Amino acid sequence: MLMKKPIVAGTVVSIKLINGEEIITRYDDEDADTVTINRPLALTMNGQGLGMIPWLFLGDQDTFPIKKSHIFVMVISKKEAADQYMEGTTGIALR
């Protein structure tokens, strides 16, 4: 059996939900039933290719708990995607 290292708070992760939606977000924490994420962006296709848009347009908070039963898979994001996410959410270019 493969043992994976736990994901640490602040890591940019990609999550595929059971409804097929994919989001990129910062991982905050988890407990037995939920994963807490921060500033999630949904992935969408546009004329230039893959884009990122707010996951929840009208929410008044940045942090959200998601039930683990709604998550199909969660992985650490590729560096290029994580850098683009960080630039989009903080304005800091990492390239």
N, C-alpha and C positions, 0 to 999 in steps of 0.2 A: 504494500500500500504506500502511495506517495504521501509524504507529509509536507504540507505547504506552510510557509511562514504566515502568521496573522497579518492582516492589513492594518497599518497604523493610521491614526487620525491625521487628516490632511492629505492623504494620498488621493490622487485623481483616479477614479475607477469608472469603468463602463459597465452598465447594468442592462441586461435584456429582461424585460418584464414578461410575464406569461401572456399578456395581450399582444405581444410582438413589438411593442414600443422599445426603443433603445435610448438610454440617456447617458450622459457623461456628467460626473459630479465629483465633489470632494466627499470622501468618506469621513464621518465623524465618530461613530460608535455603533455598537450593536448589543442587543441582549438576546434572550432566548427566542423572542418572537419578532423583533423588528431590527432593521438597519436604519440608522439615522444618517441622512445625507444633507449636504449643504450646497446651495446655489446650483441646482440641477439644470442642465440644458438638454433639450431634445434634439435628436439628429434628424435632419430633413434634407431632401434633395432640392437643389435650385439650379439655375442656368449654368453656374460655374462648377457644379458638383455637389459634394457633401457640405452642408452648413449646420450651424448650431443656433437654435432659437430658445427663448425661455420655455421651460417645461410647464410652468404655471404663470400665465400672463398677469393675472389680477390678484395674486396672493400678496399679503402684506408681511411675509416672513421669508427668511432665507433657508431655514432648517426644517426638514420634513422627516418624519418617521415613515418607513415603508414596511409593511408586513413581509416577513421572509417568504410566506406562502405565495406572494405575488411576484417573487423574483425567480426567473428561470436560471440565470447565471450572472455572476458578478466577478469581474477580473480587473487587474490593474491595467489602466489604459496604456496604449503605445505612447512612447515619448512625444512623437509629433502631435498626436491628438491632445495629450496632456498639456503640452506647451501652448497650443492654440486655445484650449479651454482657459488656462491661466491668463493668457493675454486678454481674452474676451471678458473674463469676470473681474480682473484686477487692473487691466490696462498696462501691465508690466510685460514687456517683450522678453522672452527667454531664449531667443535664437541668437 
